[in-house]
Amino acid sequence: MSPFAAATLKQARRLVVSIVGVTILGIGLAMIVLPGPAIVVIPVGLGVLATEFVWAKNLLRDIKNRLPGQARD
């Protein structure tokens, strides 16, 4: 695979992950006021975004550190 093709594939993957992650995160945020399991969906959206973005990984880590004892594992 040529370097150009590899770079294009990497950018395409990042774009798809961004779209999927933001969509899941947006649905989770909407579930704060709508009926649904927002407390589950929001971390899933952040988990998807954390595969490509450091800020999402850091936010997910901070949320995990705020959980009480057994929930961290």
N, C-alpha and C positions, 0 to 999 in steps of 0.2 A: 504494500500500500504506500502510495506516495505521501510525503510530508503534508502536502496541501490537502489530500483526502483525509488524512488522519486528523488534521486541525479542524476541518469542516465537520467531520463526524463528532469530534469532541464538542464543538459549538452547538451542533444540532442536539446532542444528548443533554447539554446544559439547558438549552431552551425548553426541551420537553420536560425535564425535571422541574424547571422553574414554573412552567404552566400548570403542571399537575400539582405541585406543592402549594402554589398560591391558590389554586382552586380549592383544594382540600382545606387549607387554612381559612379561606374566606367562608366556606361552608361552616366550619367550626365556629368562627366568629359570629356568624348569623345565628347559630344555635344557642348563643348566649341569651338571646331574646326570644328565639323560637324554640318550640319543643324539640329536644334532641340531646344526645350525649356530647355536648361541647367539650367537656373535660377529657374526653377520649379522642375526639377528632382533631382538636388543636395540636396536641403533641404528635399525632400521626403526620399532620401537615408539616410541622417543624422537622420531624424526622426525615421526611422526603427532601425538604430543602437543605437539611444538614449534610446530605450526601454531596452537595456541590458548593455550599456557602458556609464560610466560617462563622458569620454572625448568627446563623440559625443553630449551628452546633454549640456555640457559646450560650445562646439563650436556652437551649434544651438542657445543657449542663447546669445552668443556674436554677432552672425549674426543678431539676432532679435533686439538687442540693438543698432545696427548700422543703422537700418532702420529709415527713417524719420517718425515723428509723427503718422499719422493715420495708417500707414502700420504695426505698432507694435501690434495693437489690434486684 
